[in-house]
Structure formats: structure tokens, C-alpha cells
């Protein structure tokens, strides 16, 4: 057993051993006569005290190894030294460590290709008792040596060190998804100097940043630049959106009966309580059922019964619709802007001069000058709901209805794409 212990340090001797079901215990002592102070490097031979120190080492024959060392605490005789005492130390283990250095290296090598949870389970069964958090701490302290010449396919992207203040750049290996390197800048010159260290790059995945594109072209002109997954999906979404807009009509005329037209007008303008009561009474006088009235008005059965039984003198007086009033005020302000723009145009002002004078964009001024300008908003949600069955017939059955309605509303405000009638 002494030969096994002396592989760690030639000054150690084994006093006794103990073998259990899954572990081997070694009790060892040091034979040194003198020790060196780690602070002032002065040799000392005076012993202050002794204490037991236990730590783990690599397994033997499938059994875990636990070593208990009778360690010494020595006096430092140098009056200029900051330390009065110091502990005897050895090269095979760090100060206050519970595992030898070679065991820690083994733990890091085993845990790198897998998660810390699965690595902890495997190591505890076969090598040494180690927890998940300990493995994470070992990996954080470990500084891997990067072979930059072997890196062929990488991905670079920026990340926020402090949002809206400072940003860094991260590089990830496309083969295994591991982080290769990180720098605390995304400036072009810093990225160029960084990428020039990787001499054999062939494929670089990046976002749409012109800074990264320029840096890659300068350092590796023959490399293949690849758009990352997010931007591929975004471009695909934009193409599908354009296709949907070309298939569907931007404006659809919805034929309504007199009764539904009246109800939709009331609901669209947020009718007053008086209008709802009169409408319910009108439908009830036509001998409509409660279910029919509820489907037409959106009121509950209990509210409908209350409105039907309400006397004429108890019906509240009608008031102006607040939403409609606000809408009319907005239309009035918009038409005032239109008249001002058209008056300047009649005086011979160009579009650019009108932009400088009013502060409106060129597109807004062109819209105001158009003879087909209409300040009233259309019911885009209704148009989208009507167009959704047509969308399903155009080989897009997988598009959710809510997603289509959102796209349709956004596209209905755009003027740069020609509107095609549905086939």
C-alpha cells in the first residue's frame, strides 16, 4: 500500500487501510522534517498542532478511494511574515480541497459531454461522490484550451452585456453547439482581429448585421456565410405574407340585410343603453325567441327579459355615443390637415416643401393629395374573417385563423402592394 500512496507524494507513508463494500480507506502520515512557509518561503521545523484531513482520489478496482491524512500545522519563525502558522501542503491537492487534482481532471473530462445531473449520477456510482453543483463549479473554473486551427464551422452573434449600453460577441461551434470564445465588443475592428485568429474557417453562420458581414469578408473572403435559423424563418414568413396579400382582396363588400345592418351599425358604434333596450323591444314585438334576440344583440337572457319588461318611462334617455363623437373629431382634424396640404399644393409648393412646412411624411402628403383619399377607417377584422375561408381554399390549411387575421389587418394598411381580386 505504501507504493500506491507514494505515487501521490514520496514523503507519505500508509499507516493502515480499511476496505468496505464499495470504498477503500487509507490512513497516511507525512515523513517530512521541515516544511516551507507558502508566504515567505522560510523553512520551519516547529510543529504547532496536527489535524485530520480527508479527501478523495481515483478509484482502485472499482472501489472509491478515501484518504485520511494526519496533516501538520507549523510555526513560521520569520518575524517579518504575515503568518504565524501555516498548514503543510502537497503538490497533488489544492489547499482546503476535498479531491485530488487528477480526480478533478477526470471529473471535468467525464462531465463535459453530458449534463451535470447525469455526470453526477455516473461519477457517484463508479468513481467518487460528487454533486451537480460541484461539477458546475469545476467546469466554471476550468479554462479550456481552444485549438483555433481546427475550427471550420462556427456561428457568431451579439449579446447584451448591459442592455442598450454595451454588447459582446459570442462564437459557437456548429458541430457540437458548444461555446468557443467570447469577446466584450461587437465593433468591426475588434471582430476582424478576433476572427483572424481562426485561420481555417469555411462556414460562418450569422444574423443580418452588416458589421459581421464586412468583418468576415475582410478576414475570410472565401468563407461561406450562412443566415441563421431565425432570419430564415422571418424571410419565409414575409414571403407567405406577400403571397396571402396577393391572393386575397384588400376590400370585400359584405351584403347585409336591413336588420343585421342596423344591428352591426349599433354594435360597431357602441350603442347607448337606450338604443339596446329599444332594439330588444322591437325584436320582441316581432315575436323573436330569446335565443334569437341574444344572438342578434349579444345580451344575456336575463338582461333581455329585464329590457322586455321595462316600462317606457323607465327607459333612460339616449345620449351621444362617446366613441362616435371621438371618431368624428378625429375625422375633422384629419380633413383640416388635408385641406391645409391641398391649399399649399395649389399655391405651387412641391411635396418636399410641404413636408418641410407641415412635418408630414412624403407618403402621407401623397395620400392627402390623392382624389380617392378617404379618412374613414374600414372594419378590417370583418374583412379578415370573411377572407379566411378563401384562404383555406388556396392551399394554406395549416395557417391558424388568428394568425391570418393579424396579418390581414397589418397588410390592409399598406399601399405599396397591388391588391388582387379573389379568383
C-alpha positions as CSV (number, residue, x, y, z in Angstrom):
1,X,0.0,0.0,0.0
2,X,2.9,2.3,0.6
3,X,3.8,2.1,-3.0
4,X,0.4,3.3,-4.0
5,X,0.5,6.2,-1.6
6,X,4.0,7.2,-2.6
7,X,2.7,7.7,-6.2
8,X,1.0,10.8,-4.8
9,X,4.0,12.0,-2.8
10,X,7.2,10.3,-1.8
11,X,7.0,11.7,1.7
12,X,3.8,10.0,2.6
13,X,3.5,6.6,4.3
14,X,0.5,4.4,4.8
15,X,-0.3,3.6,8.5
16,X,-3.4,1.5,7.9
17,X,-6.1,0.6,5.4
18,X,-9.8,-0.4,5.6
19,X,-11.8,-2.0,2.8
20,X,-15.6,-1.8,2.8
21,X,-18.2,-2.8,0.2
22,X,-17.6,0.0,-2.2
23,X,-14.7,2.0,-0.8
24,X,-11.1,1.7,0.3
25,X,-9.9,3.9,3.2
26,X,-6.2,4.9,3.6
27,X,-4.8,6.4,6.7
28,X,-1.5,8.2,5.9
29,X,1.1,10.5,7.5
30,X,3.9,12.7,6.3
31,X,7.6,11.9,7.0
32,X,8.8,15.4,6.3
33,X,11.0,17.0,8.9
34,X,10.8,20.5,7.6
35,X,8.1,22.5,5.8
36,X,8.3,25.7,3.8
37,X,6.0,28.6,4.5
38,X,4.0,29.4,1.4
39,X,4.0,33.1,2.2
40,X,7.7,33.9,2.9
41,X,9.3,30.7,1.7
42,X,11.2,30.2,5.0
43,X,11.8,26.6,6.2
44,X,10.3,25.7,9.5
45,X,10.6,22.6,11.7
46,X,8.4,23.5,14.6
47,X,5.0,21.8,14.8
48,X,2.1,23.7,16.1
49,X,-0.6,21.0,16.0
50,X,-2.0,18.1,14.0
51,X,-5.4,17.6,12.4
52,X,-7.1,15.0,10.2
53,X,-7.8,15.9,6.6
54,X,-9.9,13.6,4.4
55,X,-10.1,13.7,0.6
56,X,-11.0,11.5,-2.4
57,X,-8.7,10.1,-5.1
58,X,-9.1,8.0,-8.2
59,X,-10.8,4.5,-7.6
60,X,-8.9,1.2,-7.3
61,X,-10.5,-1.9,-8.8
62,X,-13.9,-0.3,-9.0
63,X,-13.8,0.9,-5.3
64,X,-13.8,4.5,-4.3
65,X,-10.6,5.7,-2.6
66,X,-10.8,8.0,0.5
67,X,-7.5,9.1,2.1
68,X,-7.3,10.5,5.6
69,X,-4.1,12.4,6.1
70,X,-2.7,13.4,9.5
71,X,-1.7,16.9,8.5
72,X,0.5,19.2,10.4
73,X,0.2,22.9,11.2
74,X,3.7,24.5,11.5
75,X,5.0,27.7,13.1
76,X,6.6,30.4,10.9
77,X,9.7,31.7,12.6
78,X,10.1,34.7,10.3
79,X,9.2,37.8,12.3
80,X,8.5,39.7,9.1
81,X,6.0,37.2,7.7
82,X,2.3,38.0,8.0
83,X,1.5,34.4,9.0
84,X,2.2,33.0,12.5
85,X,1.3,29.4,11.5
86,X,0.7,27.6,8.2
87,X,-0.6,24.2,7.2
88,X,1.6,21.5,5.5
89,X,0.7,21.4,1.8
90,X,1.3,18.9,-1.0
91,X,1.5,19.3,-4.8
92,X,-1.2,16.7,-5.7
93,X,-4.0,18.6,-3.9
94,X,-5.0,22.2,-3.6
95,X,-5.4,23.9,-0.2
96,X,-8.7,23.0,1.5
97,X,-9.7,20.8,-1.5
98,X,-11.7,17.6,-0.9
99,X,-10.5,15.9,-4.1
100,X,-7.0,15.4,-5.7
101,X,-6.1,17.3,-8.8
102,X,-6.1,14.2,-11.0
103,X,-9.6,13.3,-9.7
104,X,-10.9,16.8,-10.6
105,X,-9.4,16.5,-14.1
106,X,-11.2,13.1,-14.5
107,X,-14.5,14.6,-13.3
108,X,-14.2,17.5,-15.8
109,X,-13.4,15.2,-18.7
110,X,-16.3,12.9,-18.0
111,X,-18.9,15.7,-17.3
112,X,-18.1,17.9,-20.4
113,X,-20.0,15.7,-23.0
114,X,-23.1,15.4,-20.8
115,X,-25.3,17.3,-18.3
116,X,-24.1,17.8,-14.8
117,X,-27.0,15.8,-13.4
118,X,-26.2,12.6,-15.5
119,X,-22.5,13.1,-14.9
120,X,-23.1,13.3,-11.1
121,X,-25.1,10.1,-11.2
122,X,-22.4,8.2,-13.2
123,X,-19.5,9.5,-11.1
124,X,-21.1,8.8,-7.8
125,X,-21.7,5.1,-8.8
126,X,-18.3,4.4,-10.3
127,X,-15.6,7.0,-9.3
128,X,-16.2,9.4,-6.4
129,X,-19.0,11.1,-4.5
130,X,-19.7,14.4,-6.3
131,X,-22.8,16.6,-6.6
132,X,-24.2,18.5,-9.5
133,X,-23.2,22.0,-8.2
134,X,-19.6,20.8,-7.6
135,X,-19.3,19.7,-11.2
136,X,-20.7,23.1,-12.4
137,X,-18.1,24.9,-10.2
138,X,-15.2,22.7,-11.6
139,X,-16.3,23.5,-15.2
140,X,-16.6,27.2,-14.5
141,X,-13.0,27.3,-13.1
142,X,-11.7,25.2,-15.9
143,X,-10.1,27.2,-18.7
144,X,-10.3,25.0,-21.9
145,X,-7.5,25.2,-24.4
146,X,-9.1,26.2,-27.8
147,X,-7.5,24.7,-30.9
148,X,-8.4,27.6,-33.2
149,X,-6.8,25.9,-36.3
150,X,-9.3,23.0,-36.2
151,X,-12.4,25.2,-36.1
152,X,-14.2,25.0,-39.5
153,X,-17.9,25.8,-39.0
154,X,-18.9,28.4,-36.4
155,X,-21.8,30.7,-35.6
156,X,-21.3,34.3,-34.3
157,X,-23.9,36.6,-32.7
158,X,-24.0,39.6,-30.4
159,X,-25.4,39.6,-26.8
160,X,-26.0,42.4,-24.3
161,X,-23.5,42.9,-21.5
162,X,-25.7,45.8,-20.4
163,X,-28.8,46.4,-22.4
164,X,-28.6,49.5,-24.7
165,X,-25.2,50.2,-23.2
166,X,-22.5,47.6,-24.1
167,X,-22.6,44.4,-26.2
168,X,-20.3,41.5,-26.8
169,X,-19.8,38.8,-29.5
170,X,-20.1,35.1,-28.9
171,X,-18.8,32.2,-31.1
172,X,-20.4,28.8,-31.1
173,X,-19.2,25.6,-32.7
174,X,-21.8,24.4,-35.2
175,X,-20.6,20.8,-34.9
176,X,-21.4,20.3,-31.2
177,X,-23.2,23.5,-30.1
178,X,-20.5,24.5,-27.5
179,X,-19.3,28.0,-26.9
180,X,-15.8,28.5,-28.4
181,X,-14.9,32.1,-27.4
182,X,-16.4,35.4,-26.3
183,X,-15.2,39.0,-26.7
184,X,-16.6,42.1,-25.0
185,X,-17.2,44.1,-28.2
186,X,-19.1,43.9,-31.5
187,X,-17.1,46.7,-33.2
188,X,-15.8,45.9,-36.7
189,X,-12.1,46.3,-35.9
190,X,-12.4,44.1,-32.8
191,X,-14.3,41.4,-34.6
192,X,-11.8,41.4,-37.5
193,X,-8.9,40.9,-35.1
194,X,-10.8,38.2,-33.3
195,X,-11.8,36.3,-36.5
196,X,-8.2,36.5,-37.9
197,X,-7.1,34.1,-35.1
198,X,-9.3,31.3,-36.6
199,X,-7.4,30.6,-39.8
200,X,-9.3,27.6,-41.3
201,X,-12.9,28.8,-41.2
202,X,-15.1,27.6,-44.0
203,X,-18.6,28.2,-42.8
204,X,-19.9,31.1,-40.6
205,X,-23.5,31.4,-39.6
206,X,-24.6,34.9,-38.6
207,X,-27.5,37.3,-38.4
208,X,-28.1,40.2,-40.8
209,X,-25.6,42.5,-39.2
210,X,-23.5,44.4,-41.8
211,X,-20.7,44.7,-39.3
212,X,-20.2,40.9,-39.1
213,X,-20.6,40.5,-42.8
214,X,-17.9,43.1,-43.5
215,X,-15.6,41.6,-40.9
216,X,-16.0,38.1,-42.3
217,X,-15.4,39.2,-45.9
218,X,-12.2,41.0,-44.8
219,X,-10.7,38.2,-42.8
220,X,-12.0,35.2,-44.7
221,X,-13.1,36.2,-48.2
222,X,-13.7,32.6,-49.4
223,X,-15.8,31.6,-46.4
224,X,-19.5,30.6,-46.9
225,X,-21.7,33.0,-44.9
226,X,-25.0,31.3,-43.8
227,X,-28.1,33.1,-42.5
228,X,-29.2,31.7,-39.1
229,X,-32.5,29.9,-38.5
230,X,-34.4,32.9,-37.1
231,X,-33.8,35.0,-40.1
232,X,-34.6,32.2,-42.5
233,X,-38.0,31.8,-40.7
234,X,-38.5,35.5,-40.8
235,X,-37.9,35.7,-44.5
236,X,-40.2,32.7,-45.1
237,X,-42.9,34.4,-43.0
238,X,-42.6,37.6,-45.1
239,X,-42.9,35.6,-48.4
240,X,-46.0,33.8,-47.1
241,X,-47.5,37.2,-46.0
242,X,-46.9,38.6,-49.5
243,X,-48.5,35.5,-51.1
244,X,-51.5,35.8,-48.8
245,X,-51.9,39.5,-49.7
246,X,-51.8,38.8,-53.5
247,X,-54.4,36.0,-53.2
248,X,-56.9,37.9,-51.1
249,X,-58.8,41.1,-51.8
250,X,-58.0,44.1,-49.7
251,X,-61.6,45.2,-49.6
252,X,-64.6,42.9,-49.6
253,X,-68.2,44.2,-49.8
254,X,-70.3,42.3,-47.3
255,X,-74.0,42.2,-48.2
256,X,-76.2,42.7,-45.1
257,X,-79.9,42.5,-44.5
258,X,-81.6,45.6,-43.2
259,X,-82.0,44.1,-39.8
260,X,-78.3,42.8,-39.5
261,X,-77.1,46.1,-41.0
262,X,-78.9,48.1,-38.3
263,X,-77.6,45.8,-35.5
264,X,-74.0,45.8,-36.8
265,X,-74.1,49.6,-37.0
266,X,-75.3,49.8,-33.4
267,X,-72.7,47.3,-32.1
268,X,-70.0,48.9,-34.2
269,X,-70.7,52.4,-32.7
270,X,-71.1,51.1,-29.1
271,X,-74.8,52.0,-28.7
272,X,-76.2,53.5,-25.6
273,X,-78.3,51.6,-23.2
274,X,-81.4,53.3,-24.5
275,X,-80.7,52.0,-28.1
276,X,-80.2,48.5,-26.8
277,X,-83.5,48.5,-24.9
278,X,-85.4,49.8,-27.9
279,X,-83.8,47.2,-30.2
280,X,-84.7,44.4,-27.8
281,X,-88.3,45.6,-27.5
282,X,-88.5,45.8,-31.3
283,X,-87.3,42.3,-31.8
284,X,-89.6,41.0,-29.1
285,X,-92.6,42.7,-30.8
286,X,-91.6,40.7,-33.9
287,X,-92.1,37.5,-31.8
288,X,-88.5,36.5,-31.9
289,X,-87.3,34.0,-29.4
290,X,-85.0,34.8,-26.5
291,X,-82.2,32.8,-28.2
292,X,-82.6,34.7,-31.4
293,X,-82.6,38.1,-29.7
294,X,-79.4,37.0,-27.7
295,X,-77.6,36.0,-30.9
296,X,-78.5,39.3,-32.6
297,X,-77.8,41.7,-29.7
298,X,-75.2,39.9,-27.6
299,X,-77.2,40.5,-24.4
300,X,-77.7,37.8,-21.9
301,X,-81.2,36.1,-21.4
302,X,-81.6,37.7,-18.0
303,X,-80.9,41.2,-19.5
304,X,-83.3,40.6,-22.4
305,X,-86.1,39.7,-20.0
306,X,-85.4,42.8,-18.0
307,X,-85.5,45.0,-21.1
308,X,-88.7,43.5,-22.4
309,X,-90.5,44.1,-19.0
310,X,-89.2,47.7,-18.7
311,X,-91.8,50.4,-18.9
312,X,-91.5,53.3,-21.3
313,X,-91.0,55.9,-18.5
314,X,-88.1,53.8,-17.1
315,X,-86.1,53.7,-20.3
316,X,-83.0,56.0,-19.9
317,X,-82.7,58.9,-22.2
318,X,-80.4,58.5,-25.2
319,X,-77.1,60.2,-25.2
320,X,-74.5,60.9,-27.9
321,X,-72.2,58.0,-28.5
322,X,-68.8,58.9,-27.0
323,X,-66.9,56.7,-29.4
324,X,-68.7,58.1,-32.4
325,X,-68.1,61.6,-31.2
326,X,-64.3,61.0,-30.8
327,X,-64.3,59.4,-34.2
328,X,-66.0,62.5,-35.8
329,X,-63.4,64.7,-34.1
330,X,-60.5,62.7,-35.5
331,X,-62.1,62.9,-38.9
332,X,-62.5,66.6,-38.6
333,X,-58.8,67.1,-37.6
334,X,-57.7,64.9,-40.4
335,X,-59.7,66.8,-43.0
336,X,-58.3,70.0,-41.7
337,X,-54.8,68.7,-42.4
338,X,-55.9,67.5,-45.8
339,X,-57.2,71.0,-46.7
340,X,-54.0,72.6,-45.5
341,X,-51.9,70.3,-47.6
342,X,-54.0,70.7,-50.7
343,X,-54.0,74.5,-50.2
344,X,-50.2,74.6,-50.2
345,X,-50.2,72.3,-53.3
346,X,-52.5,74.7,-55.1
347,X,-50.1,77.5,-54.3
348,X,-47.3,75.7,-56.2
349,X,-45.5,74.1,-53.3
350,X,-43.7,70.8,-54.1
351,X,-44.1,67.7,-52.0
352,X,-40.7,68.3,-50.3
353,X,-41.6,71.9,-49.5
354,X,-44.9,70.8,-48.0
355,X,-43.0,68.1,-45.9
356,X,-40.7,70.8,-44.5
357,X,-43.6,73.1,-43.7
358,X,-46.1,70.6,-42.2
359,X,-43.8,67.9,-40.8
360,X,-45.8,65.1,-42.6
361,X,-44.1,62.3,-44.4
362,X,-44.0,62.3,-48.2
363,X,-46.3,59.3,-48.3
364,X,-48.8,61.0,-46.1
365,X,-48.8,64.1,-48.3
366,X,-49.3,61.9,-51.4
367,X,-52.3,60.3,-49.7
368,X,-53.8,63.6,-48.8
369,X,-53.4,64.9,-52.4
370,X,-55.0,61.7,-53.9
371,X,-58.5,62.3,-55.2
372,X,-59.5,58.9,-53.7
373,X,-58.5,59.8,-50.2
374,X,-61.0,58.5,-47.6
375,X,-60.4,59.4,-43.9
376,X,-62.9,56.8,-42.7
377,X,-61.4,53.5,-41.3
378,X,-62.8,50.2,-42.6
379,X,-63.8,47.3,-40.5
380,X,-60.6,45.3,-41.1
381,X,-61.4,42.5,-38.7
382,X,-64.7,41.7,-40.5
383,X,-62.9,41.6,-43.8
384,X,-60.3,39.2,-42.4
385,X,-62.9,36.9,-41.0
386,X,-64.7,36.8,-44.4
387,X,-61.5,36.2,-46.3
388,X,-60.3,33.3,-44.0
389,X,-62.5,30.6,-45.8
390,X,-61.0,31.7,-49.1
391,X,-57.5,31.3,-47.6
392,X,-58.2,27.7,-46.7
393,X,-59.2,27.0,-50.3
394,X,-55.8,28.5,-51.6
395,X,-53.7,25.6,-50.2
396,X,-52.9,27.2,-46.8
397,X,-55.0,25.0,-44.5
398,X,-52.2,25.0,-41.8
399,X,-52.4,28.8,-41.2
400,X,-54.3,29.5,-37.9
401,X,-57.2,31.8,-38.2
402,X,-55.9,34.3,-35.5
403,X,-52.5,34.4,-37.3
404,X,-54.2,35.2,-40.6
405,X,-56.5,37.9,-39.2
406,X,-53.4,39.6,-37.6
407,X,-51.5,39.6,-40.9
408,X,-54.6,40.8,-42.9
409,X,-55.1,43.8,-40.6
410,X,-51.5,44.8,-40.9
411,X,-51.5,44.4,-44.7
412,X,-54.7,46.3,-45.1
413,X,-52.9,49.5,-44.1
414,X,-50.2,49.1,-46.7
415,X,-50.4,50.9,-50.0
416,X,-47.2,49.7,-51.7
417,X,-48.5,46.2,-52.8
418,X,-51.2,46.0,-55.5
419,X,-54.5,44.4,-54.4
420,X,-55.7,41.5,-56.5
421,X,-59.3,40.4,-56.5
422,X,-60.0,36.8,-55.3
423,X,-60.3,34.2,-58.1
